Amino acid sequence: MAERSQLDLIIVGAGPIGLEAAILAKRAGLAYLVLDEGPVVNAIVRYPTYMTFFTTSERLEIGGHPLVSAGDKPTRKEALDYYRKVTRNEALEVRTFTRVTAVEALAAHGFLVRTRDERGREQELRCSSVMLATGYFGNPKRLNVPGEDLPHVSHYYDEGHPHFGRDVTIVGAGSSAADAALDLFRAGARVTMVHRGADFRHSLKYWIRPDLENRVKEGSITVHFHSSVREIAADAVVIDKRSVGQPVQRLRVPAQRVFLLTGYFAPPDLLEAAGVRTDPETLAAELDPDTFETNVAGVYCIGSAGFGNRTSDVFVENGLVHAARAIEHLVERLRRPAPSLT
């Protein structure tokens, strides 16, 4: 990338949406840079090791590059291979393991973006516009209970094999929790699920629900509904279970491994520090629904980055639409003649 005193665009986040924005920015002739605190498509890196996507290959494609997979739905490995190859073949300007610590509006024009790399080195970059495509998967919804940070507790599921013959507790009842429970059961773990609601979540994928319900009915997987976690100990999860007309029952569920799969959210901190208004309840940013520009001119949110707790509103498919509209709007603005001073 040719050195310029100021970039046209800095894209924060090198997931599929951020990479799509980078491809479109490059094809439009913009001076851009993509920054990510982890590797390319860091969220997918954190997915379960042997995961298969819920969606089909063509819906995950960026830049018009076909995603070839062995089945109708690609695996995590196939997706990682694909996004690496697209990044390389498009020669995208991506700086990984570089965290954006602040976005500040400049008095004259544009923005100052402060960064810190994995070695602690800090840098200041200047740009005309900023596009946040940071997603939400790096920000789990914490339970805020004692023991949540113990070494055997994780907000991300990996794989079932290491837990053969062990007691594993899963907190959560959505599709990710259900997938993990079934995978662990098939790997020979003793699985218990804990959920505060009366049933599995309504968003549970229709093809997963029958399998999970049958495993529960036959006693292969234990489920505690109407239950909340009080504490996580070294060898157990302490829960309070409520039953209609009965006093709360305190239970100690054996657990050598705990997965807290209670969801994720897009944090508003970076946006709010840049002056973007957010909803105090949903944490969603104030966005133009057509251009995905925030109330701060030149700051865009694409994908789920600006949706706070409303993570179910955005997927890769419609996030790609956000990227296209935002880049189109930015290109039009940058090419617009400056107003005459006479």
C-alpha positions as CSV (number, residue, x, y, z in Angstrom):
1,M,0.0,0.0,0.0
2,A,1.4,3.4,-1.0
3,E,2.1,5.6,2.0
4,R,-0.4,8.5,2.3
5,S,-0.7,11.1,5.0
6,Q,-4.4,10.1,5.4
7,L,-6.3,7.0,4.3
8,D,-9.7,7.2,2.8
9,L,-11.0,4.4,5.0
10,I,-10.0,2.2,8.0
11,I,-12.0,-0.9,8.4
12,V,-12.1,-2.4,11.9
13,G,-12.6,-6.1,11.8
14,A,-11.3,-8.7,9.3
15,G,-14.3,-11.0,9.4
16,P,-16.2,-11.8,6.2
17,I,-18.1,-8.5,6.3
18,G,-14.9,-6.5,6.8
19,L,-13.1,-8.3,4.1
20,E,-16.0,-7.8,1.7
21,A,-15.9,-4.0,2.5
22,A,-12.1,-4.1,1.8
23,I,-12.6,-5.8,-1.6
24,L,-15.2,-3.2,-2.6
25,A,-13.0,-0.4,-1.3
26,K,-10.0,-1.6,-3.3
27,R,-12.0,-2.0,-6.5
28,A,-13.3,1.5,-6.0
29,G,-9.7,2.8,-5.8
30,L,-9.9,3.9,-2.2
31,A,-6.8,4.0,0.1
32,Y,-7.9,1.6,2.9
33,L,-6.6,-0.5,5.7
34,V,-8.2,-3.4,7.6
35,L,-7.3,-3.8,11.3
36,D,-8.1,-6.8,13.5
37,E,-7.1,-7.7,17.0
38,G,-6.8,-11.3,16.0
39,P,-6.2,-13.3,12.8
40,V,-8.3,-13.1,9.7
41,V,-11.9,-14.2,10.4
42,N,-11.1,-14.5,14.1
43,A,-14.7,-15.3,15.0
44,I,-14.6,-18.4,12.7
45,V,-11.3,-19.5,14.3
46,R,-13.2,-19.6,17.7
47,Y,-16.0,-21.8,16.3
48,P,-16.1,-25.5,17.3
49,T,-13.3,-27.5,15.7
50,Y,-15.5,-29.7,13.6
51,M,-18.4,-27.3,13.0
52,T,-20.5,-27.3,9.9
53,F,-22.2,-24.0,9.1
54,F,-26.0,-23.7,9.3
55,T,-26.0,-21.8,5.9
56,T,-25.0,-22.9,2.4
57,S,-21.7,-22.0,0.7
58,E,-22.9,-19.3,-1.7
59,R,-24.3,-17.2,1.2
60,L,-20.8,-17.0,2.7
61,E,-19.0,-15.9,-0.5
62,I,-17.3,-12.5,-0.7
63,G,-15.9,-10.6,-3.7
64,G,-17.6,-13.0,-6.2
65,H,-15.2,-15.8,-5.3
66,P,-16.9,-19.2,-5.1
67,L,-16.6,-21.1,-1.9
68,V,-16.2,-24.8,-2.9
69,S,-17.2,-27.3,-0.2
70,A,-17.6,-31.0,-0.1
71,G,-21.2,-30.7,1.1
72,D,-24.0,-28.2,0.7
73,K,-22.9,-26.5,3.9
74,P,-19.2,-25.7,4.4
75,T,-17.2,-26.8,7.4
76,R,-15.2,-24.5,9.7
77,K,-11.9,-25.7,8.0
78,E,-13.3,-25.1,4.5
79,A,-14.4,-21.5,5.5
80,L,-11.0,-20.7,7.1
81,D,-9.2,-22.0,3.9
82,Y,-11.5,-19.9,1.7
83,Y,-11.2,-16.6,3.5
84,R,-7.4,-16.9,3.7
85,K,-7.2,-17.6,0.0
86,V,-9.5,-14.7,-0.9
87,T,-7.5,-12.3,1.3
88,R,-4.3,-13.4,-0.4
89,N,-5.6,-13.5,-4.0
90,E,-7.2,-10.1,-3.6
91,A,-3.9,-8.8,-2.0
92,L,-6.0,-7.1,0.7
93,E,-4.3,-4.6,3.0
94,V,-4.9,-6.3,6.3
95,R,-3.0,-5.8,9.6
96,T,-3.8,-8.6,12.0
97,F,-3.2,-8.8,15.8
98,T,-3.6,-5.1,16.0
99,R,-6.3,-3.8,18.4
100,V,-8.1,-0.5,17.8
101,T,-8.1,1.3,21.2
102,A,-9.8,4.5,20.2
103,V,-11.5,6.3,17.3
104,E,-11.5,10.1,17.7
105,A,-13.0,12.7,15.4
106,L,-10.5,15.4,14.3
107,A,-11.4,19.1,14.6
108,A,-10.6,19.8,11.0
109,H,-11.6,16.6,9.1
110,G,-11.6,12.9,9.4
111,F,-10.6,10.6,12.3
112,L,-7.6,9.6,14.4
113,V,-7.5,5.8,15.0
114,R,-5.3,4.7,17.8
115,T,-3.9,1.1,17.7
116,R,-1.8,-1.3,19.8
117,D,-0.2,-4.4,18.3
118,E,0.5,-7.7,20.0
119,R,3.9,-6.5,21.2
120,G,2.3,-3.4,22.9
121,R,3.5,-1.0,20.2
122,E,1.1,1.9,19.7
123,Q,0.4,3.9,16.5
124,E,-1.9,6.7,15.4
125,L,-3.5,6.5,11.9
126,R,-5.5,9.2,10.2
127,C,-8.4,8.5,7.8
128,S,-11.4,10.2,6.3
129,S,-13.9,7.5,7.3
130,V,-14.1,4.5,9.7
131,M,-16.1,1.4,9.1
132,L,-16.7,-0.9,12.1
133,A,-17.2,-4.6,11.2
134,T,-16.1,-6.1,14.6
135,G,-19.1,-8.5,15.0
136,Y,-19.9,-9.8,18.5
137,F,-18.4,-13.2,18.9
138,G,-15.4,-11.8,20.9
139,N,-17.8,-10.5,23.6
140,P,-19.6,-13.2,25.6
141,K,-22.5,-12.4,27.8
142,R,-21.1,-13.0,31.3
143,L,-23.0,-14.6,34.1
144,N,-21.0,-12.5,36.7
145,V,-20.9,-15.4,39.2
146,P,-18.1,-16.6,41.4
147,G,-15.9,-19.1,39.5
148,E,-16.7,-17.8,36.0
149,D,-13.0,-17.3,35.3
150,L,-11.7,-20.6,36.5
151,P,-9.4,-22.5,34.1
152,H,-12.0,-25.3,33.3
153,V,-14.7,-22.7,32.3
154,S,-15.1,-21.4,28.8
155,H,-17.5,-19.2,26.8
156,Y,-16.5,-21.1,23.6
157,Y,-17.0,-24.7,22.8
158,D,-14.2,-26.6,21.1
159,E,-14.8,-30.3,20.6
160,G,-16.0,-33.4,22.4
161,H,-13.2,-35.9,22.3
162,P,-11.1,-34.5,25.2
163,H,-14.2,-34.9,27.5
164,F,-14.8,-38.6,27.0
165,G,-15.9,-40.1,30.3
166,R,-16.0,-36.7,32.1
167,D,-18.8,-34.6,33.6
168,V,-19.6,-31.6,31.5
169,T,-22.1,-28.9,32.2
170,I,-23.4,-26.5,29.5
171,V,-25.2,-23.3,30.5
172,G,-27.5,-22.2,27.7
173,A,-30.3,-23.7,25.5
174,G,-29.8,-22.3,22.0
175,S,-28.5,-23.9,18.9
176,S,-24.8,-23.6,19.9
177,A,-25.5,-25.1,23.3
178,A,-27.6,-27.9,21.7
179,D,-24.9,-28.7,19.2
180,A,-22.3,-28.9,21.9
181,A,-24.4,-31.1,24.1
182,L,-25.0,-33.6,21.2
183,D,-21.4,-33.6,20.2
184,L,-20.3,-34.2,23.8
185,F,-22.8,-37.0,24.3
186,R,-21.6,-38.7,21.1
187,A,-18.0,-38.4,22.4
188,G,-18.9,-40.2,25.6
189,A,-19.2,-37.3,28.0
190,R,-21.8,-37.1,30.8
191,V,-23.7,-34.0,29.8
192,T,-25.9,-31.7,31.8
193,M,-27.6,-28.6,30.5
194,V,-28.7,-25.7,32.7
195,H,-31.2,-23.1,31.4
196,R,-33.2,-20.4,33.2
197,G,-36.2,-20.8,30.9
198,A,-39.0,-23.3,30.7
199,D,-37.8,-24.9,27.5
200,F,-35.1,-24.8,24.9
201,R,-34.9,-21.5,23.1
202,H,-37.4,-20.8,20.3
203,S,-34.5,-20.0,18.0
204,L,-33.2,-23.6,18.3
205,K,-32.7,-24.9,14.7
206,Y,-35.6,-27.2,13.7
207,W,-33.4,-30.1,12.6
208,I,-31.5,-30.1,16.0
209,R,-34.5,-30.0,18.4
210,P,-35.8,-33.5,17.8
211,D,-32.4,-35.1,18.2
212,L,-31.8,-33.2,21.5
213,E,-35.3,-33.9,22.9
214,N,-34.9,-37.6,22.2
215,R,-31.6,-37.7,24.0
216,V,-33.1,-36.0,27.0
217,K,-36.1,-38.3,27.0
218,E,-33.9,-41.4,27.0
219,G,-31.8,-40.0,29.8
220,S,-28.6,-39.6,27.8
221,I,-28.5,-35.8,28.4
222,T,-29.8,-34.2,31.7
223,V,-31.5,-30.8,31.5
224,H,-32.3,-28.5,34.4
225,F,-34.9,-25.9,33.3
226,H,-36.0,-22.9,35.4
227,S,-32.5,-23.0,36.8
228,S,-29.9,-20.3,37.4
229,V,-26.2,-20.6,38.2
230,R,-25.1,-19.3,41.6
231,E,-21.5,-20.4,41.6
232,I,-19.0,-22.4,39.7
233,A,-16.7,-24.5,41.8
234,A,-13.6,-26.6,40.9
235,D,-15.7,-29.8,40.5
236,A,-19.3,-28.6,40.2
237,V,-21.8,-26.0,39.2
238,V,-24.1,-24.8,41.9
239,I,-27.6,-23.9,40.7
240,D,-30.9,-22.8,42.0
241,K,-33.8,-24.7,40.5
242,R,-37.3,-23.4,40.7
243,S,-40.5,-25.4,40.5
244,V,-44.1,-24.1,40.6
245,G,-45.4,-24.1,44.1
246,Q,-42.2,-25.5,45.5
247,P,-39.3,-23.7,47.4
248,V,-36.1,-23.1,45.4
249,Q,-33.9,-26.2,45.3
250,R,-30.2,-25.7,45.6
251,L,-28.3,-28.4,43.5
252,R,-24.7,-29.2,43.0
253,V,-24.1,-30.5,39.5
254,P,-20.8,-32.4,39.0
255,A,-18.7,-30.6,36.4
256,Q,-15.1,-31.2,35.3
257,R,-15.6,-28.9,32.4
258,V,-18.1,-26.0,32.0
259,F,-19.2,-24.3,28.8
260,L,-21.1,-21.0,29.3
261,L,-22.9,-20.8,25.9
262,T,-25.3,-18.0,26.8
263,G,-24.7,-15.7,23.8
264,Y,-22.7,-12.8,22.8
265,F,-23.1,-9.0,22.1
266,A,-21.5,-6.2,20.2
267,P,-20.0,-3.8,22.7
268,P,-20.8,-0.1,22.2
269,D,-17.6,1.3,23.9
270,L,-15.6,2.2,20.8
271,L,-18.7,3.7,19.1
272,E,-19.7,5.8,22.1
273,A,-16.2,7.1,22.6
274,A,-16.3,8.3,18.9
275,G,-19.6,10.2,19.6
276,V,-22.0,7.6,18.2
277,R,-25.4,7.5,20.0
278,T,-26.6,4.1,21.2
279,D,-29.8,2.8,22.7
280,P,-29.3,2.3,26.4
281,E,-31.4,-0.9,26.4
282,T,-30.3,-2.7,23.3
283,L,-26.9,-1.1,23.0
284,A,-27.6,-0.7,19.2
285,A,-26.1,2.3,17.4
286,E,-28.1,5.0,15.7
287,L,-27.8,4.0,12.0
288,D,-29.1,5.1,8.7
289,P,-30.9,2.0,7.5
290,D,-29.9,2.7,3.8
291,T,-26.2,3.6,4.2
292,F,-25.3,2.2,7.7
293,E,-23.7,5.5,8.6
294,T,-24.0,6.4,12.2
295,N,-25.1,9.8,13.6
296,V,-21.4,10.7,13.3
297,A,-20.7,11.5,9.7
298,G,-18.0,9.2,8.3
299,V,-18.4,6.5,10.9
300,Y,-20.2,3.4,9.6
301,C,-21.3,0.1,11.3
302,I,-21.7,-2.9,9.1
303,G,-22.6,-6.5,10.0
304,S,-23.6,-6.9,13.7
305,A,-21.1,-4.4,15.0
306,G,-23.7,-1.7,15.5
307,F,-26.6,-4.0,16.7
308,G,-25.6,-4.4,20.4
309,N,-27.7,-7.2,21.9
310,R,-29.7,-7.7,18.8
311,T,-27.3,-10.2,17.4
312,S,-30.0,-12.4,15.8
313,D,-30.9,-9.5,13.4
314,V,-27.7,-9.8,11.4
315,F,-26.0,-12.8,9.6
316,V,-23.2,-12.9,7.1
317,E,-25.7,-12.8,4.3
318,N,-27.3,-9.4,5.2
319,G,-24.1,-8.1,6.6
320,L,-22.6,-8.3,3.1
321,V,-25.4,-6.1,2.0
322,H,-24.5,-3.6,4.7
323,A,-20.9,-3.5,3.4
324,A,-22.0,-2.9,-0.2
325,R,-24.3,0.0,0.7
326,A,-21.8,1.6,3.0
327,I,-19.0,1.5,0.5
328,E,-21.3,2.8,-2.2
329,H,-22.3,5.7,0.0
330,L,-18.7,6.5,1.0
331,V,-17.4,6.4,-2.6
332,E,-20.1,8.8,-3.7
333,R,-19.2,11.2,-0.8
334,L,-15.5,11.1,-1.6
335,R,-16.0,11.7,-5.3
336,R,-18.4,14.6,-4.7
337,P,-16.8,17.9,-5.7
338,A,-15.8,20.1,-2.8
339,P,-18.1,23.1,-2.3
340,S,-16.8,26.3,-3.9
341,L,-15.7,29.1,-1.6
342,T,-16.6,31.8,-4.0
